[in-house]
């Protein structure tokens, strides 16, 4: 690198004078320097509020999802330079894959989630609306809206790219400009990724800023509309949580902290079982991937006392095969710790564990012999397995975390004791249970769930496709209670909602429909001479409605539908049995009612409605008997413009239709939403 790292603040790169030297974890050479210039955080926050926020809110959820997808593609196309820089952190190619392509993959995942689950506007309706009066003129519901604040993301050193992107993706979707602060030790990798992001030109100006170095007075400049997230040590999380300005202004603070995650080998598993080897493999993998520098790594391996020696022996044999050294050397499976400071910290913590009841099985401070030229100056540490025979009698194994390739085996007697040992970690991000017995899983998981953010059940069946103990996934919650920080990240669309403000809204159904951007039952409808199915996507109005003609259900309808469907359920055909039920008579098939309703409201000629691809919220509210007369009301409930085109270039949108089927008494008998693809006018391209 030719000059110091730079911060991206206010739409420009800042930093000319070198400050702190950052050394390669592989050979100790200086690979980067931070910049000496102080950052004007008043400018950074102002830029986010004044420029970033309006630019983001000029887009809607669907458009922001498109930007995420485009950015993911761009980063994947330019990933190789990032791999080269990442190698200085001691990461192998496989380690860097988690960080680089895992980060891009998270962008892809949130692009997909946004496209499939969020509306076209900037208001999410958390319905249904709830009647609050007897006459139907007063109702209430919930909406989610952008907070109109700034998201500050403070990240750890172990995943300098994924850590930035997994927080940025849902924040960006939610319309919050972000200020990212990577850990200094590996910030040169984050800065390289940020340069690609800026180069792409995909993000609106002000959507993402980057801080190299300290946060200065940044947290003092936030208010109640802002959000702070943190990934790192539990001690640092505890200090940040009580920052006076965050407390004073009730600034939401989300922490994802390192924790003493565990893996439990259930008592039903013997050394002859495939699950026994799966347990050993999982522990060894979590010790060596990223040199054990993962907040989700297994720190405590809890095993039945009778199998303690067998587990130790097989783990030791597997770890002995791990080649440690320069990731560029063929055959190296584990690289260095991220920094020399980290190396010293791990050594200190291993000594603390050994001083309080732990024995050394293999590894240790002086055991590493890294391969590769110049590695004597690197920050390497041998895979280190400890053993604690009486873990209930010692505190260090449950309190002290060596954030590196270190794990402690501990013995238990009975599943209750295993659960007690797991609980001694005082909350963790993830725990694994290895068992063959579903009854043991049913016993352990509900109790363990109170103290763990994610639970991974491993057996021979799941092992075929398992993503592993230590892999947070975009669709699943990442976070945990207690020591793990008490926060949540990821978890699919939940993560986006963390950055939105939930508000209850009360009013008439008509007013609620106007606010939410979707039809609310009881609101005024728009009835025209044109069938709603004859209108193109951009012509349709929310609330446009059709009340159909009537149809009387007869004996022949039930008989014919039974013959076509093969459904001869007694409630439709057995007069005597039906009389003995709560309905007192035969009733029509529910799916006949759906089919009959479709026959009432469809417009059969070719038109803009292209396909029906699903039903939501289907309920059969009241039975339909022979002789009942039904009719349907079809109302345009919601429109989502996903900015897509068909193979011929014609644009399409998604329309959700509210359907109410009622009987001759005006009583609701069936209720559901129909989802359809609707064409735009020819020549109307996707936005």
Wavefront OBJ file of the C-alpha trace (Angstrom):
o trace
v 0.000 0.000 0.000
v 1.410 3.358 -1.047
v -0.122 5.617 1.587
v -2.027 5.504 4.840
v -5.511 4.096 5.022
v -8.237 6.661 4.529
v -11.666 7.244 5.963
v -14.608 7.891 3.626
v -16.386 10.844 5.228
v -18.708 13.409 3.686
v -18.254 11.985 0.201
v -14.448 12.214 0.153
v -11.378 10.268 1.284
v -9.663 11.693 4.368
v -6.128 10.876 5.494
v -2.652 11.755 4.280
v -0.361 11.508 7.303
v 0.518 8.026 8.620
v -0.137 7.094 12.231
v -0.379 3.583 13.690
v 1.444 0.825 11.794
v -0.525 -2.355 11.099
v 1.561 -5.497 10.718
v 0.982 -8.600 8.666
v -0.170 -11.460 10.859
v 1.865 -13.832 8.658
v 5.379 -12.359 8.800
v 5.175 -9.208 10.916
v 5.872 -6.760 8.071
v 4.037 -3.428 8.105
v 1.232 -3.717 5.549
v -0.758 -0.570 6.319
v -0.945 2.495 8.504
v -3.907 4.355 9.901
v -4.178 8.074 9.229
v -3.278 10.751 11.743
v -5.931 13.282 10.746
v -8.815 13.641 13.190
v -12.247 12.995 11.747
v -14.871 15.685 12.051
v -17.735 13.528 13.301
v -20.091 16.488 13.252
v -19.565 16.536 9.482
v -20.008 12.768 9.220
v -23.329 12.756 11.074
v -24.552 15.861 9.263
v -23.688 14.315 5.893
v -25.611 11.176 6.800
v -28.663 13.177 7.890
v -28.627 15.928 5.273
v -27.468 13.967 2.211
v -27.679 10.242 2.889
v -31.144 10.139 4.420
v -32.989 12.050 1.667
v -31.184 10.010 -0.985
v -32.193 6.746 0.639
v -35.802 7.773 1.187
v -36.050 8.860 -2.443
v -35.891 5.111 -3.107
v -38.359 2.542 -1.811
v -37.744 -0.904 -0.318
v -37.838 -2.577 -3.719
v -35.393 -0.129 -5.281
v -32.985 -0.391 -2.375
v -33.137 -4.176 -2.700
v -32.086 -3.805 -6.346
v -29.092 -1.695 -5.293
v -28.004 -4.384 -2.828
v -28.146 -7.021 -5.549
v -26.125 -4.863 -7.924
v -23.511 -4.189 -5.238
v -23.233 -7.885 -4.434
v -22.600 -8.670 -8.099
v -19.974 -5.939 -8.324
v -18.081 -7.185 -5.281
v -18.127 -10.746 -6.571
v -16.685 -9.543 -9.877
v -13.839 -7.761 -8.042
v -13.210 -10.219 -5.223
v -9.669 -11.407 -6.056
v -7.839 -8.267 -4.863
v -9.715 -8.633 -1.576
v -8.457 -12.199 -1.174
v -4.875 -10.986 -1.647
v -5.267 -8.308 1.032
v -7.165 -10.606 3.389
v -4.223 -13.050 3.418
v -2.255 -10.533 5.535
v -4.740 -11.154 8.377
v -3.556 -14.765 8.541
v -6.684 -16.041 6.810
v -6.556 -19.021 4.489
v -8.474 -18.923 1.217
v -11.319 -20.797 2.903
v -11.293 -18.342 5.830
v -11.389 -15.376 3.474
v -14.220 -16.987 1.513
v -16.408 -16.722 4.623
v -15.559 -13.043 4.933
v -15.571 -11.906 1.313
v -18.072 -14.112 -0.475
v -20.060 -14.564 2.720
v -20.390 -10.782 2.861
v -21.512 -10.552 -0.762
v -23.836 -13.497 -0.176
v -25.490 -11.608 2.677
v -26.127 -8.701 0.304
v -27.694 -11.131 -2.170
v -29.823 -12.644 0.598
v -31.176 -9.289 1.740
v -31.776 -8.191 -1.822
v -33.954 -11.269 -2.241
v -35.701 -10.783 1.109
v -36.450 -7.170 0.281
v -37.772 -8.037 -3.151
v -40.005 -10.842 -1.900
v -41.200 -9.570 1.463
v -41.251 -5.768 1.446
v -43.601 -3.321 -0.308
v -42.881 -0.811 -3.023
v -43.156 2.191 -0.718
v -41.510 3.107 2.570
v -44.319 1.991 4.872
v -44.696 -1.615 6.020
v -48.185 -2.499 7.196
v -48.154 -4.981 10.066
v -51.773 -5.962 9.765
v -54.437 -6.946 9.801
v -56.272 -3.892 11.045
v -58.244 -4.549 14.224
v -61.792 -3.167 14.666
v -61.924 -0.925 17.721
v -65.620 -0.055 17.591
v -68.931 -1.830 17.091
v -69.971 -0.058 13.889
v -66.799 -0.599 11.861
v -65.848 3.060 11.638
v -62.862 2.953 14.001
v -59.924 0.574 13.730
v -56.267 0.254 14.622
v -53.166 -1.299 13.121
v -49.362 -1.074 13.168
v -46.971 0.366 10.651
v -43.200 0.231 10.335
v -41.437 3.264 8.896
v -37.815 4.394 8.437
v -36.459 5.873 11.672
v -35.003 8.867 9.798
v -31.817 8.486 11.780
v -28.257 7.223 11.366
v -26.953 3.707 12.014
v -23.479 3.496 13.559
v -21.924 0.044 13.182
v -18.853 -0.792 15.270
v -17.299 -4.068 14.130
v -14.796 -6.663 15.324
v -11.471 -7.576 13.708
v -12.269 -11.152 12.719
v -14.573 -10.533 9.723
v -13.622 -7.112 8.333
v -15.867 -7.384 5.233
v -18.744 -9.625 6.309
v -18.993 -7.701 9.571
v -19.559 -4.447 7.677
v -21.935 -5.866 5.078
v -24.126 -8.029 7.325
v -25.046 -4.920 9.313
v -25.174 -2.585 6.335
v -27.572 -4.710 4.247
v -30.630 -4.562 6.547
v -29.867 -0.959 7.577
v -29.739 0.128 3.953
v -32.970 -1.720 3.141
v -34.587 0.068 6.080
v -33.515 3.444 4.693
v -30.872 4.290 7.300
v -27.564 5.843 6.253
v -24.667 4.021 7.915
v -21.343 4.931 9.445
v -19.147 1.836 9.682
v -16.222 1.584 12.061
v -14.090 -1.572 11.599
v -11.625 -2.770 14.215
v -8.290 -1.101 13.527
v -6.177 -4.285 13.375
v -7.763 -5.488 10.124
v -9.249 -2.219 8.879
v -7.053 -2.332 5.784
v -9.276 -5.138 4.455
v -12.453 -3.148 5.140
v -10.965 -0.065 3.496
v -10.161 -2.076 0.357
v -13.764 -3.277 0.192
v -15.021 0.265 0.775
v -12.951 1.546 -2.124
v -14.687 -0.975 -4.373
v -18.077 0.097 -3.046
v -17.308 3.748 -3.766
v -15.893 2.876 -7.175
v -19.074 1.011 -8.100
v -21.201 4.160 -7.791
v -24.163 1.939 -6.888
v -24.986 3.394 -3.490
v -26.607 6.819 -3.153
v -24.276 9.457 -1.766
v -24.199 9.456 2.023
v -25.569 5.912 2.345
v -22.326 4.518 3.794
v -19.329 6.198 5.406
v -16.200 4.546 6.776
v -14.207 5.424 9.888
v -10.573 4.311 10.150
v -9.344 4.685 13.711
v -11.257 5.713 16.819
v -14.848 6.883 17.121
v -13.927 10.135 18.896
v -17.076 12.029 19.858
v -19.278 10.207 17.343
v -21.546 8.636 19.955
v -22.025 12.031 21.615
v -23.660 13.320 18.428
v -26.455 10.755 18.173
v -30.109 11.094 19.123
v -33.094 8.851 19.754
v -33.758 8.246 16.055
v -30.300 6.752 15.580
v -29.098 3.198 16.220
v -25.755 1.828 17.422
v -24.686 -1.758 16.834
v -21.560 -3.387 18.185
v -19.719 -6.649 17.624
v -16.764 -7.518 19.849
v -15.868 -8.351 23.407
v -18.451 -8.493 26.172
v -16.384 -6.032 28.219
v -16.392 -3.391 25.470
v -20.095 -3.957 24.845
v -20.792 -3.327 28.530
v -18.889 -0.020 28.431
v -20.576 1.218 25.267
v -24.025 0.261 26.495
v -23.816 2.811 29.322
v -22.368 5.631 27.222
v -23.990 8.739 28.785
v -25.406 10.117 25.544
v -26.830 6.768 24.455
v -28.514 6.394 27.836
v -29.710 9.996 27.965
v -31.309 9.879 24.514
v -32.482 6.247 24.664
v -30.465 5.437 21.566
v -31.120 1.776 20.652
v -27.970 -0.273 21.202
v -27.559 -3.777 19.815
v -24.611 -5.876 20.971
v -23.338 -9.153 19.589
v -20.573 -10.168 21.971
v -18.079 -13.008 22.120
v -19.405 -15.833 24.235
v -18.377 -19.206 25.618
v -20.341 -21.278 23.129
v -20.571 -24.971 23.783
v -21.133 -28.315 22.081
v -22.747 -31.186 23.975
v -22.149 -34.817 23.094
v -25.332 -36.543 24.262
v -25.090 -39.674 26.433
v -26.738 -41.860 23.778
v -23.752 -41.466 21.419
v -20.933 -44.026 21.718
v -17.452 -44.063 20.143
v -18.775 -46.542 17.568
v -21.456 -44.140 16.295
v -21.078 -41.872 13.298
v -22.267 -39.005 15.500
v -19.209 -39.424 17.728
v -16.904 -38.593 14.830
v -19.221 -35.772 13.748
v -18.787 -34.225 17.196
v -14.999 -34.501 17.034
v -14.923 -33.068 13.514
v -17.179 -30.140 14.473
v -15.073 -29.175 17.495
v -11.826 -29.409 15.499
v -13.279 -27.342 12.666
v -14.445 -24.607 15.013
v -10.993 -24.501 16.609
v -9.155 -24.073 13.313
v -11.411 -22.092 10.926
v -10.235 -18.470 11.096
v -7.728 -19.802 13.688
v -10.618 -20.025 16.123
v -11.262 -16.278 15.893
v -15.017 -16.487 15.556
v -17.574 -15.206 18.024
v -19.454 -18.454 17.404
v -16.536 -20.862 17.894
v -16.888 -23.813 20.285
v -15.053 -22.919 23.493
v -16.474 -25.659 25.723
v -16.908 -29.258 24.524
v -19.141 -31.006 27.046
v -18.897 -34.812 26.905
v -20.035 -37.803 29.001
v -17.386 -38.660 31.555
v -17.099 -42.236 30.266
v -16.117 -40.932 26.812
v -13.789 -38.129 27.912
v -10.561 -39.935 27.076
v -11.887 -41.247 23.754
v -12.942 -37.766 22.648
v -9.608 -36.290 23.757
v -7.687 -38.950 21.863
v -9.574 -38.500 18.600
v -9.490 -34.709 18.810
v -5.769 -34.727 19.488
v -5.195 -37.011 16.489
v -7.261 -34.764 14.206
v -5.596 -31.551 15.399
v -2.147 -33.082 14.910
v -2.848 -33.218 11.176
v -3.548 -29.482 10.938
v -0.714 -27.712 9.116
v -0.202 -24.196 10.507
v 1.617 -21.474 8.601
v 1.555 -18.996 5.752
v -1.806 -19.434 3.957
v 0.015 -19.015 0.641
v 1.902 -22.273 1.202
v 0.341 -25.388 -0.280
v -1.223 -27.633 2.350
v -1.604 -25.021 5.090
v -4.980 -25.433 6.769
v -4.742 -22.829 9.534
v -3.179 -19.405 9.380
v -2.205 -16.869 11.993
v -4.161 -14.901 14.532
v -5.157 -11.493 13.217
v -2.483 -9.564 15.117
v 0.424 -9.932 17.501
v -1.673 -8.297 20.221
v -4.240 -11.028 19.727
v -1.521 -13.656 19.955
v -0.401 -12.274 23.306
v -3.994 -12.070 24.565
v -4.705 -15.715 23.696
v -1.497 -16.837 25.420
v -2.450 -14.930 28.557
v -5.921 -16.451 28.657
v -4.692 -19.985 28.105
v -2.418 -19.487 31.111
v -5.436 -18.361 33.169
v -7.342 -21.510 32.194
v -4.400 -23.751 33.050
v -4.106 -22.064 36.440
v -7.694 -22.952 37.345
v -8.382 -26.628 36.815
v -7.569 -27.157 33.136
v -4.984 -29.619 31.801
v -3.107 -29.286 28.526
v -3.944 -32.056 26.083
v -2.121 -30.648 23.075
v -0.861 -27.344 21.707
v 0.017 -24.496 24.012
v 2.039 -21.318 23.818
v 5.312 -22.802 22.561
v 3.947 -25.626 20.409
v 3.506 -23.891 17.072
v 5.992 -24.463 14.219
v 4.517 -22.513 11.324
v 5.582 -23.340 7.786
v 6.531 -20.661 5.295
v 9.212 -18.052 4.844
v 9.255 -15.284 7.455
v 6.594 -16.872 9.622
v 8.799 -16.608 12.691
v 7.656 -12.986 12.822
v 3.994 -13.919 12.480
v 1.177 -14.116 15.022
v 0.707 -17.883 14.999
v -0.730 -19.998 17.773
v -1.032 -23.785 17.834
v -4.443 -25.478 18.023
v -4.751 -25.935 21.777
v -6.975 -28.468 23.455
v -7.508 -28.272 27.206
v -9.326 -30.649 29.545
v -11.216 -29.955 32.755
v -12.261 -33.072 34.679
v -14.321 -31.274 37.334
v -15.858 -28.318 35.465
v -18.524 -27.630 38.087
v -15.764 -26.952 40.608
v -13.955 -24.310 38.524
v -15.010 -20.913 37.211
v -12.340 -20.014 34.644
v -13.543 -22.479 31.983
v -16.939 -20.764 32.110
v -15.672 -17.182 32.412
v -12.413 -16.845 30.448
v -12.447 -16.916 26.657
v -9.234 -17.424 24.702
v -10.278 -15.945 21.355
v -8.224 -18.236 19.172
v -7.747 -21.929 18.335
v -8.531 -23.008 21.889
v -11.250 -25.253 23.283
v -11.728 -27.018 26.616
v -13.096 -30.532 27.023
v -15.189 -30.968 30.145
v -16.831 -34.048 31.637
v -20.418 -34.430 32.804
v -22.458 -37.069 34.606
v -26.039 -37.135 33.323
v -27.858 -34.829 30.919
v -29.006 -32.472 33.692
v -25.370 -31.802 34.565
v -24.578 -31.168 30.897
v -27.336 -28.547 30.806
v -26.022 -26.997 34.015
v -22.544 -26.720 32.487
v -23.941 -25.135 29.333
v -25.794 -22.598 31.484
v -22.574 -21.645 33.308
v -21.587 -19.718 30.197
v -24.298 -17.169 31.164
v -25.676 -16.868 27.644
v -24.128 -17.599 24.285
v -24.596 -17.112 20.566
v -24.860 -20.781 19.656
v -24.696 -24.284 21.083
v -24.565 -27.649 19.339
v -26.203 -30.854 20.529
v -24.929 -34.066 18.936
v -27.391 -36.905 19.459
v -29.127 -39.802 17.725
v -32.177 -39.691 19.976
v -35.077 -37.301 19.167
v -36.283 -37.618 22.750
v -32.990 -36.247 24.050
v -33.292 -33.334 21.616
v -36.836 -32.708 22.823
v -35.551 -32.718 26.419
v -32.457 -30.561 25.929
v -33.386 -27.938 23.338
v -36.320 -26.184 25.076
v -34.283 -25.756 28.266
v -31.089 -24.728 26.477
v -33.014 -22.249 24.315
v -33.410 -19.879 27.261
v -29.664 -19.155 27.223
v -28.646 -19.503 23.578
v -29.418 -17.473 20.477
v -29.174 -20.433 18.090
v -29.218 -24.187 18.674
v -27.678 -26.604 16.185
v -28.768 -30.256 16.384
v -26.273 -32.495 14.609
v -26.783 -36.100 13.600
v -25.926 -38.212 10.566
v -29.042 -37.053 8.734
v -28.484 -33.303 9.106
v -24.702 -33.609 8.637
v -25.198 -34.174 4.903
v -26.276 -30.553 4.452
v -25.409 -28.850 7.741
v -23.790 -25.435 7.451
v -22.113 -26.052 10.793
v -22.094 -24.821 14.356
v -20.263 -21.585 13.659
v -22.034 -20.252 10.551
v -24.525 -17.417 11.073
v -27.025 -17.411 8.211
v -28.904 -14.378 6.842
v -32.287 -16.065 7.339
v -31.665 -17.041 10.969
v -31.200 -14.895 14.031
v -27.623 -14.139 15.059
v -27.222 -12.996 18.638
v -27.793 -14.333 22.099
v -28.799 -13.459 25.660
v -26.655 -12.546 28.633
v -22.930 -12.561 28.004
v -23.608 -12.795 24.247
v -24.898 -9.221 24.335
v -28.649 -9.641 24.475
v -29.064 -8.459 20.896
v -30.204 -9.745 17.524
v -28.834 -9.449 14.022
v -29.877 -11.082 10.758
v -32.904 -13.382 11.054
v -34.324 -12.569 7.640
v -36.643 -9.596 7.382
v -36.569 -9.261 11.189
v -33.209 -7.529 10.846
v -34.739 -4.867 8.604
v -37.497 -4.314 11.139
v -34.876 -3.722 13.853
v -34.015 -0.521 11.979
v -37.615 0.600 11.453
v -39.914 2.377 13.891
v -43.077 0.481 14.808
v -46.067 2.747 15.440
v -49.703 2.030 16.258
v -52.198 3.951 14.122
v -55.895 4.460 14.872
v -58.588 5.868 12.643
v -61.292 5.015 10.173
v -60.586 2.119 7.792
v -60.486 4.626 4.942
v -57.797 6.667 6.681
v -55.820 3.561 7.610
v -55.911 2.440 3.982
v -54.536 5.803 2.884
v -51.718 5.643 5.438
v -50.704 2.020 4.914
v -50.941 2.091 1.135
v -53.106 -1.023 1.115
v -56.808 -1.699 1.313
v -58.232 -2.168 4.803
v -61.585 -3.872 5.101
v -64.306 -1.382 5.863
v -62.580 1.366 3.876
v -64.332 3.057 0.993
v -63.910 1.143 -2.235
v -63.715 2.318 -5.837
v -66.241 0.681 -8.113
v -66.054 1.390 -11.836
v -67.536 0.016 -15.028
v -64.202 -1.630 -15.850
v -63.425 -5.033 -14.345
v -60.276 -4.717 -12.175
v -58.717 -7.654 -14.058
v -58.864 -5.553 -17.244
v -56.544 -2.876 -15.861
v -52.780 -2.855 -16.269
v -50.559 -2.656 -13.222
v -49.998 1.106 -13.321
v -53.709 1.786 -13.938
v -54.975 -0.130 -10.921
v -55.839 1.851 -7.830
v -55.673 0.519 -4.307
v -59.288 -0.045 -3.263
v -60.571 -0.673 -6.785
v -63.270 -3.277 -6.256
v -65.788 -5.599 -7.878
v -68.921 -6.990 -6.211
v -69.954 -10.057 -8.188
v -73.279 -11.558 -9.098
v -74.684 -14.364 -6.939
v -74.587 -18.149 -7.157
v -76.776 -20.638 -5.295
v -75.023 -23.811 -4.210
v -76.898 -26.976 -5.132
v -76.680 -30.721 -4.567
v -75.160 -31.163 -8.025
v -72.303 -28.787 -7.177
v -71.222 -30.912 -4.217
v -71.569 -34.195 -6.093
v -69.685 -32.922 -9.127
v -66.899 -31.357 -7.098
v -66.490 -34.565 -5.127
v -66.210 -36.524 -8.359
v -63.646 -34.164 -9.853
v -61.540 -33.789 -6.714
v -61.933 -37.261 -5.230
v -62.896 -35.650 -1.927
v -65.769 -37.704 -0.506
v -65.390 -36.531 3.073
v -68.450 -37.497 5.116
v -69.453 -33.868 5.867
v -70.206 -33.433 2.168
v -71.914 -36.745 1.405
v -73.186 -38.514 4.553
v -76.471 -36.875 5.587
v -76.845 -38.898 8.791
v -73.289 -38.372 10.027
v -73.400 -34.683 9.140
v -76.554 -34.179 11.204
v -74.710 -35.380 14.285
v -72.023 -32.669 13.948
v -72.109 -29.075 15.145
v -73.257 -28.025 11.653
v -76.332 -30.245 11.672
v -76.330 -30.768 7.907
v -74.119 -31.483 4.912
v -71.962 -28.616 3.787
v -70.077 -27.697 0.614
v -66.360 -28.344 0.235
v -64.331 -25.319 1.283
v -62.316 -25.582 -1.904
v -65.520 -25.652 -3.927
v -66.371 -22.299 -2.342
v -62.961 -20.987 -3.465
v -63.489 -22.329 -6.965
v -66.999 -20.957 -7.177
v -65.799 -17.552 -5.988
v -63.103 -17.536 -8.676
v -65.780 -18.295 -11.226
v -67.711 -15.288 -9.978
v -64.916 -12.729 -10.110
v -62.555 -13.757 -12.921
v -62.564 -11.997 -16.247
v -61.906 -14.947 -18.582
v -60.627 -13.181 -21.685
v -56.868 -12.552 -22.122
v -55.768 -9.439 -20.300
v -53.183 -7.867 -18.016
v -53.597 -10.436 -15.224
v -51.040 -13.074 -16.164
v -51.029 -15.646 -13.395
v -52.322 -16.476 -9.946
v -49.378 -17.772 -7.915
v -50.730 -18.136 -4.436
v -53.234 -17.601 -1.661
v -52.491 -15.972 1.677
v -54.454 -15.816 4.934
v -57.118 -18.288 3.768
v -59.864 -18.876 6.322
v -63.169 -20.714 5.978
v -65.194 -18.595 8.365
v -68.670 -20.107 8.120
v -70.026 -23.258 6.440
v -71.906 -23.090 3.159
v -74.890 -25.448 2.999
v -76.948 -26.718 0.093
v -79.287 -23.899 -0.912
v -77.037 -21.083 0.333
v -76.323 -18.260 -2.087
v -72.808 -16.812 -2.234
v -71.203 -13.806 -3.835
v -67.679 -12.354 -3.710
v -66.066 -8.972 -3.375
v -62.690 -8.630 -5.072
v -60.620 -5.588 -4.056
v -57.149 -4.440 -5.076
v -55.383 -4.631 -1.720
v -51.703 -4.082 -2.395
v -49.380 -3.385 -5.319
v -45.670 -4.216 -5.377
v -43.568 -3.027 -8.280
v -40.539 -5.311 -8.322
v -39.185 -3.540 -11.392
v -39.039 -6.745 -13.423
v -39.770 -7.539 -17.045
v -40.771 -10.687 -18.882
v -38.642 -12.203 -21.675
v -40.277 -9.874 -24.211
v -39.405 -6.805 -22.150
v -42.881 -6.042 -20.812
v -42.895 -4.884 -17.195
v -44.733 -6.750 -14.465
v -45.908 -6.076 -10.964
v -47.441 -8.076 -8.146
v -50.994 -7.351 -7.034
v -52.587 -8.792 -3.907
v -56.386 -8.939 -4.072
v -58.571 -9.083 -0.993
v -61.427 -11.565 -1.449
v -64.498 -11.701 0.770
v -67.048 -14.420 0.066
v -70.400 -13.905 1.786
v -73.748 -15.702 1.922
v -77.319 -14.530 1.396
v -77.359 -13.058 4.907
v -74.291 -10.920 4.259
v -72.222 -13.154 6.545
v -68.584 -13.791 5.687
v -68.000 -17.435 4.724
v -64.471 -17.317 3.298
v -61.648 -14.796 3.396
v -58.268 -14.728 1.652
v -55.750 -12.821 -0.459
v -54.932 -13.802 -4.030
v -51.475 -12.964 -5.394
v -51.235 -12.278 -9.121
v -48.713 -11.121 -11.670
v -50.106 -8.172 -13.607
v -48.596 -6.771 -16.771
v -47.749 -3.139 -17.312
v -48.738 -1.394 -20.490
v -46.633 -2.259 -23.531
v -43.620 0.016 -23.579
v -43.781 0.672 -19.831
v -40.322 -0.507 -18.767
v -39.419 -1.539 -15.274
v -38.461 1.368 -13.060
l 1 2 3 4 5 6 7 8 9 10 11 12 13 14 15 16 17 18 19 20 21 22 23 24 25 26 27 28 29 30 31 32 33 34 35 36 37 38 39 40 41 42 43 44 45 46 47 48 49 50 51 52 53 54 55 56 57 58 59 60 61 62 63 64 65 66 67 68 69 70 71 72 73 74 75 76 77 78 79 80 81 82 83 84 85 86 87 88 89 90 91 92 93 94 95 96 97 98 99 100 101 102 103 104 105 106 107 108 109 110 111 112 113 114 115 116 117 118 119 120 121 122 123 124 125 126 127 128 129 130 131 132 133 134 135 136 137 138 139 140 141 142 143 144 145 146 147 148 149 150 151 152 153 154 155 156 157 158 159 160 161 162 163 164 165 166 167 168 169 170 171 172 173 174 175 176 177 178 179 180 181 182 183 184 185 186 187 188 189 190 191 192 193 194 195 196 197 198 199 200 201 202 203 204 205 206 207 208 209 210 211 212 213 214 215 216 217 218 219 220 221 222 223 224 225 226 227 228 229 230 231 232 233 234 235 236 237 238 239 240 241 242 243 244 245 246 247 248 249 250 251 252 253 254 255 256 257 258 259 260 261 262 263 264 265 266 267 268 269 270 271 272 273 274 275 276 277 278 279 280 281 282 283 284 285 286 287 288 289 290 291 292 293 294 295 296 297 298 299 300 301 302 303 304 305 306 307 308 309 310 311 312 313 314 315 316 317 318 319 320 321 322 323 324 325 326 327 328 329 330 331 332 333 334 335 336 337 338 339 340 341 342 343 344 345 346 347 348 349 350 351 352 353 354 355 356 357 358 359 360 361 362 363 364 365 366 367 368 369 370 371 372 373 374 375 376 377 378 379 380 381 382 383 384 385 386 387 388 389 390 391 392 393 394 395 396 397 398 399 400 401 402 403 404 405 406 407 408 409 410 411 412 413 414 415 416 417 418 419 420 421 422 423 424 425 426 427 428 429 430 431 432 433 434 435 436 437 438 439 440 441 442 443 444 445 446 447 448 449 450 451 452 453 454 455 456 457 458 459 460 461 462 463 464 465 466 467 468 469 470 471 472 473 474 475 476 477 478 479 480 481 482 483 484 485 486 487 488 489 490 491 492 493 494 495 496 497 498 499 500 501 502 503 504 505 506 507 508 509 510 511 512 513 514 515 516 517 518 519 520 521 522 523 524 525 526 527 528 529 530 531 532 533 534 535 536 537 538 539 540 541 542 543 544 545 546 547 548 549 550 551 552 553 554 555 556 557 558 559 560 561 562 563 564 565 566 567 568 569 570 571 572 573 574 575 576 577 578 579 580 581 582 583 584 585 586 587 588 589 590 591 592 593 594 595 596 597 598 599 600 601 602 603 604 605 606 607 608 609 610 611 612 613 614 615 616 617 618 619 620 621 622 623 624 625 626 627 628 629 630 631 632 633 634 635 636 637 638 639 640 641 642 643 644 645 646 647 648 649 650 651 652 653 654 655 656 657 658 659 660 661 662 663 664 665 666 667 668 669 670 671 672 673 674 675 676 677 678 679 680 681 682 683 684 685 686 687
